[in-house]
Amino acid sequence: MQYHLNGYTYGDPSIAPADPNHRRLDEEMPAEVDVLVVGTGPAGAVLTVQLAEFPEVSVVTVDRRTEPLARGHADGVACRTVEMFEAFGLADTLVREALWVNETAFWSVEESGAGITRTGLVQDVADGLSEFPHVIVNQARMQELLFDNAKKSPSRHEVDYGWQYVSQLIDETHDYPVEVTLESTREATAGDTRTIRAKYVVGCDGARSAVRKSIGRQLHGDVQNHAWGVLDILAVTDFPDIRKKAVISSEAGSMILIPREGGYLVRIYADMGAVPEDDSEFRNRITVEQVIDQANAILSLYTVDVKDVAWWSVYEVGQRIADGFDNLNDDERAANQPRIFIAGDACHTHSAKAGQGMNVSMQDTFNLGWKLGAVLRGQAHPSLLHTYAEERRVTAQELIDYDTHWSRMVGSRDSDDPVTPKDVQDQFVRGGKFTAGFATHYKPEFSPLTGTGEHQRLATGFEIGTRFHSAPVIRVADAKPVQLGHVHRADGRWRIYLFADETGVGSGSTVANWCERMNTEPTSAINRFTEPGADRDTTFDIYAVTQEPHLDVDVNDIHGLLQPSKGTFGLKDYEKVFSAEKTNGRLLGDIPGLDATQDLYELRGVNRTKGAVVVVRPDQYIAQVLPLNEFDTLDAYFATYLLDTKVSA
């Protein structure tokens, strides 16, 4: 973490200096705002905290609840999501408080039929997928972390609770084209309405989304015919895997058991049976006692003596996807920009059994947030906003396809096509990359933000269209072992990583020549898309990794683009050059599956002779892999969406 750039400050460095004009919550809601966020679930929370990184962008977040969520709902945080939290500076707190899911147990009926027995025990996340674990934490606490972070931003952003979305009108002749009607849900003012105008509206308001309905979008797909009861309980039990994630199948039904943070709380998902097609009230008649009884029936000879129920619910959710993720029809896209978006459960619904709903919802708005910020700051053309639906609808469909298959396996009762315990376990292992959050791949066939892959061979472990897979390095200036991916902050900037060839990073090297050309050529991306007079890393945050031992690198022989002078006093930034030398376990001790004898070039397949340029989007996904001497392709790539000069959005 870097601070004191513009003078010494005391106190918590994570609290940014306040914008003197920031809105206080006791002040009237503004009549006009850049972005109106509807809903404070996972998608709304991530979008709010991402937009709070842009002081120039005004945001109002509303929710029909009159106070923050306190308990219940989702709890699984995938490795990929923890990586995103690291970009917000929140991963340490999240991982410290959460329960780590290390193993998953599989239980099924004994051959004798006398009860259930453990049929398998597998590592929950395969070695080497991430430096972070799969963790469990209350959704309410996770959202609290995100919104607290937004309160530390210059805007000191806070949520306007007690307002529900009613309707909208779009008038493109107005500077703030979307007029939204909100209605109070607070007891004292229930039914009161007000209007607010916005440049963009994002509906993160759940499966029954009012925003989705207002733009004429519908959910399509299958509705499952099973009800599932979910319990957060404190209990005494003789079930031996109570502190492991467990997938359990017995003659009485199926159950998923998930230990919760804190050491005592447990979540149970219990199959409550088929829902009659002609009985819409079936789910509403299920009681908490029935869910507890069903859990005990599934556990067979084992018992769960429930002492306290912290939260419970019953759900019957189908795998469905919206017919569009914004307000534009296909024939309107060429001449218009989207004004209203939907994200999370508002545009895709699924079961909780794959543990991906909350995670994919957060990735929706992590994808959208930086794009809105870039457009509203005048950095990018509004056509960039089309890529949200292009990228995320494919990802949502992949989630639904996986969830449908997994749900049928876990809840199967088909005697004609039986699913064996080994089938379930094998599918869990095969789907490990998906459940960890790493199956998302923005392929060039549907994402215009992804390069062709022509030079992928230069860095085979940094696959274009996938998330940037971190690796351990040593920072040259202070010899500190760090994860390279952790330099990426969720601040809207692009990252460009220069992996040096055998000439290193000193004067006369290929890396130095790259820096000189980008720094001096008027048509280079850096000069075209960085505001005159701004710090050189304002739009593009450039790093270099060398094969040389850090002791062999002369910090006074590094190009100025990799040690930019910044801020009020023109201070040098010394934290942009790293050595790929082996860390000998100094950083890898808590990362399973990584070989401390391998350096980054070996771990990620970087060509030692030629090096590589890896371009990473603000949301941590790889856009391009290029040679160190390929400039035109890089410049042309950024020219597709970025604007040469700042214009008002």
Steps between C-alpha positions, in 0.01 A plus 500: 500500500637839400417835663662829614547589129382859539613554857505319832161394633414327824228251586356212301661513153206311350277805557536734203486877547136606482366694206393829663180490294406143587138436585404415856228245558286748693496720191227476238549244225632687196265566211762384249768234527739321265406147611201375697565155651182315598562229760769434761557128452838366383471652152390839629768503769783433255372757252471762773850446635648491149334826395609657829856470368417772246461833686365669186206259476191568711311194625182438696429147628146420614340193655144414594628366833494755777832380643801290397474122468575332834502125435431214264516476121821396320826410671752342262780725371696343214876543458447732204275722710766521772743616231252775415480594868879531499467763226280699740749448785255281692632145456702492822195581713275264306739205520577561868134495604376229265501124524736336251350209307788255469329167433165378373358170625256283308252277681257248359295194593692200628474187287319331789246782501550545873598866479741735326875471470774727376576405140765760428703793628658742254698821514253783450720714272768345281860598569632800313167653395539804725699640789166546677266237649130435452340655808164521675373825648158650566375700202402778738857530627643487151272782388589696812869482405423633153274784611741599778767528233273730299460719809879546503503633144516875426123500445440338843226304328210365706188310400154657488294225662121501492446578131366260240513537123161556337544606138717682247482716191786563256544833322827510304469876449565553871852508651378244753279290273345253745226633727428253782209502741581370849255416779570509872476172694553654843199476731481873568511598132369185329365572154671836458669531162779704351683514168870495426670537164805292407732446207498128572293267718614155613243256638658276762162437660476123494302230325175698520675806359280803445770648278497193276122516466509873422719443192287210378755227566389153606667198655491184290591144587402208717338515842610212720237284665680456831487718809811543712508608862798697624600533866772691682516317833690442820473129571639199683564207267684171468552545126882485465538742208305785656796739447555397139294582197299185436278379216262238639257269320275244669170326445328799662648756262805719447670755720796735485669591826724806521689601815482871566743759630556527873551130574146400604238611248395252229293544184282217369328479163240220518296362211135541599361298212307551181276804461160413350438695181154602619606610850659845497480522881694178566818682586327748729354221715839350585601572861841524659419186700438311176836609361677385818314166491596451136866573578496233770327255268767550233778453758346162580680351803660835586308781669501879515362643823423861409550743789446826312387603152675820392317515167300274275313506172352279231562562133410358163713674244522413134797538272391801297664781306370834378450559129724805528727665756421860406215705355601480134372259239749368245376731224553804725863440595677654204350844555447506877673440828338300780364707788359231729680180598406200712746288696513204736176317578312764303630338181590141594366264768617157609524269796735551794650153462783603268588790731546743211199731498637770728846474345382535141275789603797689642703432187213646294540842656879476529483472122256789463637739762830592338328545164248745642781683677708529183206632295383746765852640545529554125774239462303256285240506227148402614512203261715333766180447698369255240770254605336445840209304355722338236734358763281431801206333328728224370649457847155482659386233256810294578416525871144387440612206286744385767254556784227305319729201452638511855158546661359200317791286612473603865122462513461203265240234580474355150506123534523462122816710483655477848778733611762325709697662785809478280318686221426788738854514635659481155278782373597713800869454418448568127309817581762630743620781275141610450403503867821683589391776263762449230294364212409848373664550163423810295580348163562724198206335323260698720714759681647785296720581800702179456792474259546230240750288689747510212790535743364284783806274476709776659317456831295180495399529866346844447216394272324791334141543612562341840584658832863598561645209698730643764844359579768576760774754423748712694467876490837636391508822704455340844540124440147432622339175377154583364228359280522679166123503456456690825634821349171518308263739676134543404561860396399491134854492363634255243804295596781430255754240612835492319667161541861562408698291258860402573615864471337591832358843588802731497597758237531349153266212587195408295283613791676838517452544125128419538470760774686763299280454195177509704621804693614711205293398198209747472265234362573243772212387718651664806528839335165483323293385796669661800385851582778756452658592832364194679722239662634261235324202659157663516350287222759223459678353802815341356715238672809305401618156606859399433674164508800654677545456876378814673851574629626525142254773405627859524200712601673806355513331159125441469300699246297787641173351377559221753593752771261784423518827689159566651294726717556846643872449565591288198587199717624185329292184513746217568245218513460414132794268432524140619735207473368157409774329699393205709358603836609174667172472682513839670164583344376155408479339841122539518424437133439130433625344182753764395858391458732748669778389265318646199504866408220695331629427150471127566171522691327705230677382186664832410754479217841574651664588168236737365313619808143627466259788554184403689215753500247464783162670517388696806296195611810275500430317172773461239431695182817449296829312490750666266873503417715770657559651155133511390371854546241559229272220618511631856423857396219388270347283770458790741380732223195277451328634813720760672470869410796722412369792701267521795144585404188532711298177508 
